Amino acid sequence: MSGLSKSSLALPPGLDRLDLRILDVLQRDGRITNQRLAQTVGLSPAAALARVQRLVRDGVILGYEARLNPAKLGAGLLVFVEVLLDRTTPNVFEHFKAAVQAAPQVLECHMVAGGFDYLLKTRVADMADYRRFAGDVLWQLPGVRETRTYAVMEEVKHEQRLPLPHV
C-alpha cells in the first residue's frame, strides 16, 4: 500500500463506519464473542449479530479459520514458483487451474500479467520434499513449459488482514 494511509481509503459502497469497525475487530480476533464484539463497537448484541450476519450474507465476510504454525505441521518451507505455460489458450488455462486445485501443497495460485503466467505459493517440509513435489506434481501440471523457484529464507511480513478505511 505504498504511500497510502488507512484514512486515504474510500468507504466501500454499502458499508458504514460501524461495519468497518466490526470488520476490523473480527480480522484481529475471529473468535471474539458476539457480546464482546457488541461492547467493543458500541452496539447491542442483537444489532452486532444482525450486522455480522448481513456482512456474511453479502459476501463481505467469507469465513473464519484458524492460523496454523506450518513448522509444527511439517510444512516449514515456503516456496514461490513462477510458471510459464507452453500455450496461453482458454483450454490450457482451464486444465492447469483444475490440476492446481488438486495439489494440496499449492496454497495460492494467481494468474499474473508480465513475463510468466502464474505465481504459486507452496508449502512443503523441506527442500527434499520440494524436489519430490516439483517432479511429481509441479512439472506434471498440464501445459507447464518452464518454472522458476524462489525458496523463502525468512518471512519478513505475513499479514492476512485487509487495510480498511480509518475506523
FENTALIN-V733091 format. One record per backbone hydrogen bond with DSSP energy under -0.5 kcal/mol. NH is the residue of the N-H (numbers start at 1). CO is the residue of the C=O. If there is no record, write none. Layout:
NH,CO / NH,CO
This chain:
4,1 / 8,5 / 9,6 / 15,12 / 20,16 / 21,17 / 22,18 / 23,19 / 24,20 / 25,21 / 26,22 / 27,23 / 28,24 / 29,25 / 32,29 / 37,33 / 38,34 / 39,35 / 40,36 / 41,37 / 42,38 / 43,38 / 48,44 / 49,45 / 50,46 / 51,47 / 52,48 / 53,49 / 54,50 / 55,51 / 56,52 / 57,53 / 58,54 / 59,56 / 60,55 / 61,55 / 62,60 / 68,66 / 70,68 / 72,69 / 73,69 / 73,70 / 74,71 / 75,70 / 77,124 / 78,76 / 79,122 / 80,150 / 81,120 / 82,148 / 83,118 / 84,146 / 85,83 / 86,143 / 89,87 / 93,89 / 94,90 / 95,91 / 96,92 / 97,93 / 98,94 / 99,95 / 100,96 / 101,97 / 102,98 / 102,99 / 103,100 / 104,102 / 106,103 / 107,105 / 107,121 / 108,121 / 110,119 / 112,117 / 117,83 / 118,83 / 119,110 / 120,81 / 121,108 / 122,79 / 122,120 / 123,105 / 124,77 / 130,126 / 131,127 / 132,128 / 133,129 / 134,130 / 135,131 / 136,132 / 137,133 / 138,133 / 139,134 / 140,137 / 141,137 / 141,138 / 144,141 / 145,84 / 146,84 / 148,82 / 150,80 / 152,78 / 156,154 / 166,6
